[in-house]
Amino acid sequence: MRFRSIRRVPDTRRRAFGWRRAFLAVLILVVAFGVVTARLFVWPAQGMPHRVSAIVMLAGPGDRLNAAVELARQHRAPVLVVSQGQHGYGGPCPPMTPGVKLICFDPDPGNTRGEAVFIGRLAKEYHWSSVVLVTTRAQDTRARIVTRRCYGGPIYVMTGSLPLGKWPYQIAYEWGALVKALVLYRSC
């Protein structure tokens, strides 16, 4: 029986193959991160039924107020709730819409968690069966998660616009805030 000698692959080829595998793994991770970011913060699921119990505008950047007031003008809910939290829209309580009860509040703490606690209290007090949160697409996912902890009914989200220049910061901020909401603050 004859044995052939096995040629050994040079070390440089093995290293090059290892680098290619590492590059491919990093590329796959970057693409997966991009897809998850797009789904969570750029194109989250949106929409609402024709009527809900309350429209709740969360504080923060973007054109939320106009979106919330327009929903109230369309009489999509009998109540409009406007958060003037830590990063409020920068103005006083908006003018009242005929036939819509207006509630403006400063959450404690002045963040999404404080807003969710207040929403939960109002929902109990007024026996709300569903709410629509008005926010930006970047905050949509986290707002649903945090509000779900304090309010058990259906939650829908409608979004206001956000200037293109603010997107990079908002996406980075929302990743950090989402991790914080999922790891540190897990209750209402």
N, C-alpha and C positions, 0 to 999 in steps of 0.2 A: 504494500500500500504506500502510495506516495503522499506526502504532506506538502502542501504549499506553504510557503512562508506568508504570513499576514503582514501586509505593509502597514505601518503605523502612520496615521494622519499627522502631519506636522502640527506642532503646538500653535502656530500662527493661524492655521485654518480652524482649529478648535476654538481659539479665542474669538476669531471673527464670527463664528457660528454663535457663540455665547453672547456676543454684543448684539447680533441680529435678533436673537430671542429676547434679550432684555429690551431692545428698542421696540419690538413688536408688542411686548407686554405693556410697556409704558404708553404706547400709542393706543392700545385697546382701552387702558384705564382713562386716558384723556378723552377719548371719544365717548366712553360710557358716562364719564362725569359731565360732559357737554350735553348728552341726551337727557340725563336726569335733571340737570340745571334747567334745560329748556322746558321740560315737562312740569317741573315744580314752580318755576319762577317766571317763565316767559309765556307759555301757553297752557295755563291750568284750565281745568274744566270750568265753564261759567254757565250762567243762566238762572232763570227763576220762573216759577209759575206766574200766572196773571196777577194773583193776589197773595200777599203774606200778611202776617200779624204786625210786623214792624220792619222798618227800614233803619238800619244802624250804620252810620258813617263812622269808621274808625279814623283816628287822627293819623296824620303823616303826610308825606309829600305827594304831589300829583293833584290832578283836578277831580278830587273826590266830591267836593261840595256840590258842584254843578250836577254831577251824576245823581247824587242823593236827592237833591231838590227836584230834579226832573222826574225821578220816580215818584216823589210825593205829589207833584203836579198831575201826574197821570193817575193818581189815587190808587197806587199799587198796594198801599197799606194805610191803615188809619193813624199810624204813629210814625213820626220821623225822630230818630234819636241821633244827636250830633255830639261826638266826643271832641272836646277841646283840650285833650291831653297834652303831655309834654311836647309833642311835635304836632300840635294842632295846625289847622289850616291858616292860622294867623289872623282871624277876624272874630267878630262877635257872633252871637247866635244868629242864624239866617232869618230873614223875614218869614212870618208864618204863612203857610199855605192854607187857604180856606178848606175846612173839613178835615184837616190833618192836625193831630195833636203834636206839638213840638216839645221835645225834651233835650236840653243841652246840659252836658255834665263834664266835670273834670275827674277822670278816674284816679283812684288811689290804689296802687302806685300808678304813675302816669305813663303806662305802657299798654301793650295789647292784653297782657294778663289782667291788669286793672280794669280794662274795658270789658273783658269777658266776665269778670266777677259782677260788674254792674249790669251787664246784659242778663246774666242769670237771675239776679235779684228782680229786675224789671219784668222778666218773663214770668216769674212766679207770681209777682204782684198783679200783673195784668192778664195772666193766663194765656200767654202767647202760644200758638201752635206751630209757628214757623217764623224765621227771620231771614232777611237778606242783608248781608254785610256789604258795605260799599267801601272798597279799598283800592289798591293798585294790584296789577297782576303779580308783581314781585312778592307782595305780602299775602296773597290769597291762601296758599297752602298752610302757612303757619297760623293765620287768623282762624281758619276752619278748625285746626287741631286744638288750639288754645280755647276757642269758644265752645267746642264740643265738650270740654271738661267741665264747663259750668252750665251748659244748657243742653238738654236732651232732645229737643225737637229738631226738625229739619232745618239745615242751614244752607242757604244759597249765597252765591257771591256775584256781584256785579262790580265792574272795575271802572275807575276813572283813568284818564291818560297820565302818563309820566313822561317828562321830556327825555329825549334820547340820551342826552349827556349825563343824566342821573342813573341810567341803567347799570353801568359797571359797579358803582358804589352800592346801589340798592341790592344787587345780586349778592355781592360779597357780604353785605350786612345781613341779608336774609339767611344765608348759609349759617353764619354764626348764631343768629337768633333762633333758627330752627334747631340746631344742635343743642343750644341752651334749653329750649322748650322741651325737647325730647329727653334730655339727660337730667337737667337740674330741677326744673319746675314741672312735675308730672301730675299735679293736682290742680283743682280750681283755685 
